[in-house]
Amino acid sequence: MDEVRFDTVRSLVLGLGCERGTPVQEVLALAEQALREAAVSGEALAAVASIDSRKSEAAVLAVAAHFTVPAVFFAAGRLEEETPRLANPSEIVFARVGCHGVAEGAALAAAGASAELVVAKIKSSRATAAVARSGLQKA
């Protein structure tokens, strides 16, 4: 993972999970909804994060490009370490990818050990999104 740089403006991480081949528009609309629920603009994002099996997923990469932030990816084992901090752990997700939550776990992993969820997992038909705030910078 590349290091995520946080500052007073860019203190949030958008975590994304999706099925392979999910349309870009579906994931982007869900990302925008998550930011609305957090009451912030895309300018508050420091990164988009997901599981490493989505490193080449067009929708995840397109969302990062849309917000002009890096996309960072984590192994399922690293995301599983975030399970105690998840608002919505899922046995179904664990059975499929080896961690109890992709969107929440990736957002928290990227935002750091003292991060907190600002928006717990929200879903569309084929994707999930969550927002975490870095514990280094509070808004």
N, C-alpha and C positions, 0 to 999 in steps of 0.2 A: 504494500500500500504506500502510495505517496503521502507525505505529510500534508494534512489539511491546515491551512493558515486561517486563523480566526482574528478578527479585530472587532472594534465596537460596532461596525456596520454589518459585517458578514460573520454572524455568530451562530447560524443555523445550518443543520444538515438535513437534507431531504432523503429519507430512506425509501427505496423502491423495491418491490418484488413483482414479478410478472411471469406469466406462462410464456414459453417460447413463441415468437411470432405475434405477440400482442401488437395491435396497431399503435403506431406512434401517437395518433390523436387521442386514443383512449388513455394512454399513460400520461400524456401531457395535460389532458383535462383533469385527471385525478390529481396530478401534481399541483395544478392551479387551485383546485378545491382545497387541498391540504394547506396551501399558503393562505387562502382566504380564511380558513378555520383558525389559523395561527394569527390572523390579522396582520400579516406582513406582506411585503412585495418580494419578488425574486431577487432584489438587490440585497436582501438579508442572508441569502444563501452563500455558504462557503464551499459547499460540495454537494454532490449527489452520490449516494452510496447504495451498494447492493451486494449480493452474493457473487463469488468469483465465477460461478457457472454462467453468469449473465454478462461477462466482460465484452462479448461481441454482440450483445442484444441491441438491435437497432433502436428500439424505443427508449431504453435506458440511456444510451449514448446521445440520442436526440434531445432528451430532456436536459442533460448536462450542457449540451451545446446551446440549447435555447436560453438557458440562464447564464451562459458563459462562465461555468464553473467546472472544476475537474470532476470526473467520475472516479470513485474509489471503490475497490472491491475487496471482499473478505472471504476467507475459507469458511465453510460451514462450521467447523470446529471453533473458530474464533467467534462467530455469531452465537453459537450455543453457549459460550461463556456469558453472554448478556441475558440469558434466560431469567435470572432473578429480578432483572430490572424491566422486563417486558410487561406491558399492561394486558396483552392478549396472547399469551403463549398458546400454540396450537400443536396438538398431537398429529394432526393431518399433515401439517407442514413438516414436522419432524420426520414422519414416515417417508415423505417425498424427497426432502433435500438434506436431512441430517441436522437440522437446527429447529428450534421451536418458534422462530419468527425471523423473517427476512427484512421486511421494511423497518420495523421497530429496532431489531437487533443491529442492522447496518447503520441506521441513523445514530444509535447510541454508541456503537463501536467507533465510528468516525468522529463523533463529537467529544469523546473522551470519558475518562473514569468518573468525572463529577458532572457529566451531562444529565439533563432531564428531558423527558418527553414533553413537548409542547402540544403536539397533536398525536394521539394514539392512532393505531392502525385504522385506516379507512379503506374501503374496497370499491372496485368497479367489478365488472363481470370477470375480468382476467388479470387484474393487477391489484396491488396494495401499495399504500403510501403512509409514511409517518414522518414527523418532524421532531428533531431534537435540538436543544440549545446547548452550546458549549458551556461548561461550567467555568471557563476562563473569562467569559464576557457575559454580563447580564444586561438585558435591555432595560 
